[in-house]
Amino acid sequence: MSFSERPSMMERLRSLFGGGGRAKNNPSRSFRLGVKKGSAGLRTFGRSLKTGVTTWAVFPEDLKVSEKKVFDPQDKTLLYWNKFFEILCIFSVAVDPFFFYLPYFNLKSYCLAIDSTLANFTAALRTILDSIYLLRISFQFRTAYIAPSSRVFGRGELVIDPAKIASRYLRRYCIVDFLSVLPVPQV
């Protein structure tokens, strides 16, 4: 192939990035379709978060019959409380780095000292946030759950027995919640 027969740089780029005929199995077209489908999925997920709709249809009739107060896991009020507790967790994690700023080097006595005003503020704020989080732990002992055995066809049966709810919570998440509210940073 001589120099004059070689394709120019523009012709090569055009053939690579969109000029001329392309194959039907177009990777950029499939990428665009995938992004479009993913965006549609995110929009429907966002709508379900706003409306409080979950994927299972449960039978909350038994909650009205129960003499003990048990919360429906799909109740809008409980969902708002859960969002509040998530924000509270973010704030409490954001407070923790303040504990690293407590020690400072005192130039007068050439010693390591602790900033007492920052220590009092940080410990008080973290204690308040942890005590509010104890409310979430108490909610967990009274929030019904959907029985795993009844999720076969997309419908679920609520378990409203407080003993079963408490034993499930104690087996699964109680240790993590308890360790998160321990006053280790304050001490």
trRosetta pair geometry for C-beta under 8 A, 3 or more apart (Angstrom, degrees):
i j d omega theta_ij theta_ji phi_ij phi_ji
1 5 5.0 -126 -166 86 82 123
1 6 6.2 100 145 -70 117 75
2 5 4.9 90 55 8 76 104
2 6 7.6 -122 98 -21 44 83
3 6 6.0 -40 -158 7 36 116
7 11 4.2 -117 -179 90 106 130
7 12 5.4 131 108 -55 120 82
7 15 7.7 3 159 -6 161 136
8 11 4.8 98 54 6 76 103
8 12 7.2 -140 96 -4 42 86
9 12 5.8 -56 -151 36 32 111
9 13 6.4 29 153 -16 67 107
10 13 5.7 -54 -145 39 32 109
10 14 6.1 35 155 -21 66 108
11 14 5.6 -52 -143 37 30 113
11 15 6.4 28 156 -18 63 105
11 19 7.7 -113 -147 88 46 151
12 15 5.9 -57 -150 36 30 108
12 16 6.4 24 154 -15 64 109
13 16 5.7 -60 -147 40 32 108
13 17 5.8 -20 173 22 71 113
13 19 7.7 72 104 6 60 124
14 17 6.9 -75 -124 55 20 77
14 18 7.0 -77 -158 71 54 62
14 19 2.8 -1 174 16 94 150
14 20 6.4 101 135 -10 96 96
15 19 5.9 -54 -62 71 37 99
15 20 5.5 6 -109 25 68 140
18 22 7.4 -27 -127 -59 41 129
22 26 5.6 52 137 -97 130 108
23 26 6.5 170 81 -68 69 64
25 30 7.8 -3 -173 -32 60 128
26 29 3.7 60 90 12 118 115
26 30 6.6 165 88 -12 63 82
27 30 5.8 -56 -146 40 35 108
27 31 6.2 39 154 -23 67 105
28 31 5.4 -49 -146 35 35 116
28 32 6.4 38 153 -21 65 102
29 32 5.7 -51 -149 34 32 111
29 33 6.5 31 152 -17 64 105
30 33 5.6 -51 -146 38 35 112
30 34 6.3 39 152 -21 65 104
31 34 5.7 -55 -150 36 31 112
31 35 6.4 31 153 -18 65 104
32 35 5.8 -53 -148 36 32 110
32 36 6.3 35 152 -22 64 107
33 36 5.5 -53 -147 36 32 115
33 37 6.4 30 155 -16 66 104
34 37 5.8 -54 -146 38 31 108
34 38 6.2 30 155 -17 65 108
35 38 5.7 -56 -145 40 30 111
35 39 6.2 33 155 -22 65 106
36 39 5.8 -54 -148 34 28 111
36 40 6.6 28 153 -18 62 105
37 40 5.7 -54 -150 35 33 112
37 41 6.4 34 152 -19 65 105
38 41 5.6 -54 -150 36 34 113
38 42 6.4 33 153 -19 66 103
39 42 5.7 -52 -147 36 34 110
39 43 6.4 36 153 -21 65 103
40 43 5.7 -51 -149 33 33 112
40 44 6.6 26 155 -13 65 104
41 44 6.0 -57 -148 39 32 105
41 45 6.2 34 152 -21 66 107
42 45 5.5 -53 -145 37 33 114
42 46 6.3 37 154 -21 65 104
43 46 5.7 -53 -149 35 31 112
43 47 6.5 32 152 -19 64 104
44 47 5.5 -49 -147 35 36 114
44 48 6.4 36 153 -19 66 103
45 48 5.8 -55 -150 36 32 109
45 49 6.6 34 151 -20 64 103
46 49 5.7 -52 -150 33 34 111
46 50 6.5 32 153 -19 65 104
47 50 5.7 -55 -149 35 34 111
47 51 6.3 12 160 -3 68 111
48 51 6.2 -63 -139 48 31 98
48 52 7.9 -114 172 53 56 9
48 53 4.7 -92 -145 69 81 93
48 54 7.3 110 174 -90 115 28
49 52 7.8 31 -176 -71 27 35
52 74 6.7 116 157 -178 98 75
52 76 4.8 -74 -84 -99 168 82
52 79 5.2 -179 -126 29 105 167
54 73 8.0 -1 -13 115 163 98
54 74 5.5 -115 9 -110 123 108
55 154 7.4 -99 151 -152 84 88
56 146 5.8 44 104 -121 163 165
56 151 6.6 -63 -112 -124 133 92
56 154 6.4 -169 -121 178 64 54
56 155 6.6 119 -169 -135 83 24
56 156 4.5 12 174 2 138 119
57 154 6.8 41 20 134 91 85
57 155 5.0 -38 72 -114 90 79
57 156 7.3 154 75 23 41 72
58 72 7.8 167 87 -159 136 99
58 73 7.8 78 3 51 165 100
58 74 6.5 172 30 -5 125 134
58 146 5.7 -114 -99 -101 124 107
58 155 7.2 147 -93 -171 33 66
58 156 4.7 -33 -100 75 84 90
58 157 7.0 141 -153 -108 81 13
58 158 5.2 75 173 -50 126 93
59 62 6.6 58 120 -3 96 98
59 155 7.5 52 -36 173 92 106
59 156 7.6 -146 5 95 78 49
59 157 5.6 -11 33 -120 116 62
59 158 6.2 -136 69 6 68 92
60 63 4.9 -26 -176 11 79 122
60 64 7.6 78 139 -19 80 90
60 72 5.1 12 -126 -117 128 131
60 74 7.5 -111 -63 50 132 112
60 158 6.2 61 -98 -14 54 149
61 64 6.3 -56 -170 28 44 107
61 65 7.1 35 142 -14 70 108
62 65 5.4 -58 -153 38 46 113
62 66 6.4 57 150 -37 73 99
62 158 6.2 -165 55 70 117 110
62 160 5.3 -162 120 2 115 145
63 66 5.8 -45 -150 18 34 116
63 70 6.0 -128 -131 80 87 99
63 72 5.5 -40 -77 -68 167 97
63 144 6.8 -106 -89 -19 108 152
63 158 6.7 -14 -50 99 98 157
63 160 6.0 -170 -89 -105 63 141
66 69 7.9 151 113 -86 112 15
66 70 5.5 -12 106 19 161 116
66 160 5.2 -122 -69 153 146 137
68 142 8.0 -134 145 -133 101 101
68 162 5.7 -56 114 -38 155 131
69 142 6.2 9 107 -166 82 136
70 142 5.6 -149 -121 -175 50 76
70 143 7.4 132 -173 -119 72 14
70 144 5.1 70 157 -51 115 98
70 160 4.7 136 91 -154 166 89
70 162 6.6 -138 -85 -74 110 83
70 165 7.2 177 -135 -34 114 160
71 75 6.1 -103 -176 24 87 140
71 78 5.1 125 171 -84 130 140
71 139 6.8 -7 12 -165 154 87
71 142 5.5 79 0 122 95 90
71 143 4.6 -35 68 -106 109 65
71 144 6.6 -156 79 5 49 79
72 75 4.2 111 71 -39 97 101
72 78 6.9 -170 75 10 61 143
72 144 6.2 -16 -112 40 38 119
72 158 7.2 -55 -127 -116 74 154
73 78 6.7 -116 -140 109 30 148
73 143 5.7 84 -85 174 81 103
73 144 5.9 -115 -25 76 91 73
73 145 6.3 69 -46 -103 143 46
73 146 7.1 -94 40 -28 144 87
73 158 7.6 -179 10 -122 100 107
74 78 7.9 68 70 62 11 121
74 79 7.4 7 -163 -49 34 116
75 78 4.3 77 72 12 100 108
75 79 6.8 -169 91 -11 50 85
76 79 5.5 -55 -147 37 34 114
76 80 6.4 36 154 -19 67 102
77 80 5.8 -53 -151 35 32 110
77 81 6.5 33 150 -18 64 104
78 81 5.5 -50 -148 36 36 114
78 82 6.4 40 151 -22 65 102
78 139 7.4 156 -138 -173 96 129
78 143 6.7 130 -156 -118 142 114
79 82 5.6 -49 -149 33 33 114
79 83 6.7 35 151 -18 63 101
80 83 5.6 -51 -151 34 35 111
80 84 6.5 39 149 -20 65 103
81 84 5.4 -52 -150 35 35 115
81 85 6.4 33 152 -18 67 104
81 136 7.7 169 153 -104 103 81
81 139 6.7 -178 131 -115 143 166
82 85 5.7 -53 -146 37 33 110
82 86 6.5 38 152 -22 64 101
83 86 5.6 -50 -150 32 34 114
83 87 6.6 33 153 -15 64 102
84 87 5.9 -56 -153 38 32 109
84 88 6.3 36 148 -22 65 108
85 88 5.1 -49 -144 36 37 119
85 89 6.5 44 153 -24 65 98
85 133 6.9 107 -147 -120 97 71
85 136 4.5 97 -124 -92 145 136
86 89 5.7 -48 -152 30 33 113
86 90 6.8 34 149 -18 62 101
87 90 5.6 -50 -153 33 37 113
87 91 6.6 36 150 -17 66 103
88 91 5.7 -53 -149 37 34 111
88 92 6.3 30 154 -18 66 105
88 129 6.1 167 -175 -156 93 92
88 132 6.0 -124 -150 104 147 125
88 133 6.3 -180 129 -76 131 87
88 136 7.9 -170 68 -36 141 135
89 92 5.8 -55 -144 38 31 108
89 93 6.4 30 156 -16 65 106
89 133 7.3 93 -79 -107 74 123
89 180 7.9 -17 -128 175 101 145
90 93 5.9 -57 -149 38 29 108
90 94 6.3 30 151 -20 64 109
91 94 5.5 -57 -147 37 33 113
91 95 6.5 37 153 -26 66 101
91 129 6.1 -151 102 -119 106 138
92 95 5.6 -46 -150 26 36 114
92 96 7.3 53 150 -35 59 93
92 126 6.4 97 -145 -133 86 72
92 129 4.2 172 -86 139 103 144
92 130 6.8 111 -130 -62 139 68
92 133 7.1 -12 -40 -46 159 137
93 96 5.8 -35 -161 7 39 120
94 97 7.3 -44 -173 19 41 102
95 98 5.7 -43 -177 15 57 119
95 122 6.3 152 177 -151 98 80
95 125 5.5 -160 -132 112 143 119
95 126 5.2 -177 119 -78 142 88
95 129 6.8 176 6 9 150 154
96 99 6.0 -39 -171 11 51 113
96 126 7.5 91 -77 -104 60 128
96 185 6.2 -118 -127 -100 82 161
97 100 5.6 -40 -168 21 59 115
97 101 7.4 51 143 -14 72 100
98 101 5.6 -59 -160 35 48 110
98 102 7.4 72 145 -46 67 85
98 118 6.6 -151 177 176 106 104
98 121 7.9 -92 164 96 150 97
98 122 4.3 -164 111 -109 130 129
99 102 5.8 -22 -163 -11 44 119
99 122 6.1 168 -70 152 66 149
99 185 5.2 -107 -72 -165 157 109
101 104 7.8 15 176 -60 60 97
101 115 7.1 -26 132 31 80 138
101 118 6.3 -84 105 158 103 154
102 114 5.0 0 161 -151 96 89
102 115 5.6 -139 -148 41 50 86
102 118 5.9 -162 -102 99 66 113
102 119 5.1 73 -131 -80 117 92
102 122 7.2 -104 -70 35 109 151
103 112 5.6 -1 -168 180 111 105
103 113 7.2 149 -150 81 60 32
103 114 5.7 -41 -92 -95 55 68
103 115 7.9 -138 -69 -1 9 80
104 112 7.5 160 82 -156 26 62
104 113 6.0 -29 67 68 75 82
104 114 7.6 126 19 -115 75 21
104 115 5.8 57 0 -44 121 98
105 110 7.9 -7 -179 -147 94 39
105 111 7.7 175 -153 93 58 28
105 112 6.0 -41 -101 -102 60 60
105 113 7.5 111 -139 20 12 80
106 109 5.0 11 109 44 124 91
106 110 7.1 -79 88 -20 77 11
106 111 5.2 -3 50 62 113 73
106 112 7.3 162 8 -118 87 8
106 113 4.3 59 -38 -8 118 126
107 110 7.1 20 -157 -75 30 55
109 113 7.7 89 56 -51 120 119
114 119 5.7 39 156 -52 112 141
115 118 4.2 29 109 29 120 114
115 119 6.1 159 89 -21 63 89
116 119 5.3 -54 -141 38 33 116
116 120 6.2 34 160 -21 67 103
117 120 6.0 -51 -146 35 30 108
117 121 6.4 26 155 -15 63 109
118 121 5.7 -56 -144 41 32 110
118 122 5.9 28 160 -17 67 112
119 122 6.1 -58 -140 40 25 106
119 123 6.0 19 163 -14 63 113
120 123 6.2 -59 -141 41 24 106
120 124 6.1 21 161 -17 62 112
121 124 6.0 -62 -146 39 24 108
121 125 6.2 20 160 -16 63 111
122 125 5.9 -57 -144 38 27 109
122 126 6.2 21 160 -13 64 111
122 185 8.0 -93 143 142 109 116
123 126 6.0 -58 -143 41 27 107
123 127 6.1 29 157 -21 64 110
123 185 7.7 -165 -106 117 71 85
123 186 4.4 100 -142 -134 94 89
124 127 5.7 -57 -146 36 28 112
124 128 6.4 29 156 -19 64 105
125 128 5.8 -54 -149 34 30 110
125 129 6.4 26 155 -15 64 108
126 129 5.7 -55 -145 40 33 111
126 130 6.2 31 156 -18 66 108
126 183 7.8 124 120 -133 111 76
126 185 6.0 -82 166 84 168 124
126 186 5.9 -163 86 -66 125 100
127 130 5.8 -55 -143 39 29 109
127 131 6.3 29 157 -20 64 106
127 183 6.8 22 -100 -115 86 116
127 186 6.0 65 -64 -91 97 151
128 131 5.9 -56 -146 36 29 108
128 132 6.6 28 154 -16 63 104
129 132 5.9 -55 -151 36 32 110
129 133 6.4 34 150 -22 64 106
130 133 5.3 -52 -148 34 36 116
130 134 7.0 51 148 -31 62 91
130 180 7.9 -173 -124 128 94 72
130 181 4.5 132 -162 -145 101 83
130 183 6.9 177 79 -82 171 77
131 134 5.5 -33 -159 12 40 119
132 135 5.7 -37 -174 14 48 116
132 136 7.8 49 136 -14 64 94
133 136 5.3 -39 -163 25 54 116
133 137 6.9 57 142 -19 69 96
133 177 7.7 -167 155 -164 108 91
133 180 7.1 -100 149 112 153 110
133 181 5.4 -164 91 -89 123 116
134 137 5.4 -47 -154 32 43 116
134 138 6.6 43 148 -18 67 100
134 181 6.3 111 -69 -150 79 162
135 138 5.7 -53 -152 35 35 110
135 139 6.6 40 147 -22 65 102
136 139 5.4 -50 -151 33 36 115
136 140 6.6 43 150 -28 64 100
136 177 7.5 -143 102 -145 105 129
137 140 5.6 -47 -154 24 35 116
137 141 7.4 34 150 -19 61 98
137 174 7.6 85 -148 -130 104 74
137 177 5.2 148 -97 151 104 139
137 178 7.7 89 -121 -71 144 64
137 181 7.4 -73 -35 -9 139 151
138 141 6.0 -50 -160 27 39 111
138 142 7.3 9 152 5 65 109
139 142 6.2 -81 -156 52 37 94
139 143 5.8 41 154 -39 78 111
140 143 5.8 -48 -131 21 33 114
140 169 4.9 132 146 -136 107 142
140 173 7.1 -114 -161 82 152 123
140 174 7.7 176 111 -86 143 77
140 177 7.3 -144 6 -46 161 170
141 162 7.3 38 160 -162 81 92
141 165 6.5 109 -173 119 42 108
141 166 5.2 27 -146 -99 88 86
141 169 6.0 -122 -90 51 55 160
142 162 6.9 -15 -109 -120 64 99
142 165 7.0 79 -112 123 17 152
143 165 6.9 165 68 -162 46 130
144 158 4.5 28 153 -175 138 109
144 159 5.9 171 -162 72 84 53
144 160 4.9 -25 -106 -93 123 66
144 165 6.5 -83 -107 -93 41 129
145 158 7.3 144 76 -149 22 65
145 159 5.5 -12 64 45 74 106
145 165 6.5 150 3 -118 99 83
145 168 6.4 -106 27 104 151 160
146 150 6.9 -121 176 71 82 105
146 151 6.4 81 139 -71 118 104
146 156 3.7 9 -160 157 118 148
146 157 7.0 120 -153 62 67 36
146 158 6.3 -50 -95 -96 56 52
146 159 7.4 150 -127 2 8 86
147 150 4.4 64 77 12 105 108
147 151 7.4 -162 93 -27 58 83
147 156 6.5 169 46 -170 66 90
147 157 5.0 -11 26 71 119 90
147 158 7.5 153 -14 -144 86 6
147 159 5.1 111 -64 -47 89 105
148 151 5.9 -46 -156 8 40 119
149 152 7.6 -8 166 -37 46 99
150 155 7.0 -67 155 106 94 72
150 156 4.9 111 103 -145 104 54
150 157 4.0 -66 164 13 179 95
151 154 7.4 38 -171 -89 63 15
151 155 7.7 -168 -126 76 38 32
151 156 5.1 4 -86 -91 72 101
159 164 5.3 -94 166 106 126 135
159 165 6.5 168 113 -68 102 80
159 168 7.8 96 91 -17 148 149
160 165 7.6 -7 -156 -43 23 123
161 164 4.2 64 81 13 109 109
161 165 6.6 176 87 -13 55 85
162 165 5.5 -54 -142 38 34 114
162 166 6.1 34 159 -19 68 107
163 166 5.9 -55 -145 38 28 109
163 167 6.3 24 157 -16 63 108
164 167 5.9 -55 -142 39 30 107
164 168 6.2 32 158 -19 64 107
165 168 6.0 -58 -150 36 27 110
165 169 6.4 22 155 -15 64 109
166 169 5.8 -57 -146 40 31 108
166 170 6.1 30 157 -19 66 109
167 170 5.7 -53 -142 39 31 111
167 171 6.3 30 158 -19 64 108
168 171 5.9 -59 -149 37 28 109
168 172 6.2 2 163 -2 65 117
169 172 6.3 -71 -138 46 26 97
169 173 6.1 -54 -158 50 66 91
169 174 5.5 88 142 -54 78 101
170 174 4.7 -8 -122 -1 43 150
171 174 7.7 72 20 13 21 108
173 176 5.4 -60 -162 43 63 111
173 177 5.7 58 144 -20 87 107
174 177 5.8 -60 -146 42 32 109
174 178 5.9 32 158 -21 69 110
175 178 5.8 -56 -143 38 27 110
175 179 6.3 23 158 -15 64 108
176 179 6.0 -56 -145 39 28 107
176 180 6.4 29 155 -22 62 109
177 180 5.7 -57 -148 34 30 112
177 181 6.8 10 161 -5 64 108
178 181 6.5 -70 -151 43 29 96
178 182 6.9 50 151 -47 63 93
179 182 5.7 -30 -152 -3 38 119
183 186 4.2 -44 -176 42 98 120
183 187 5.7 101 121 -28 91 93
184 187 6.1 -59 -147 34 29 106
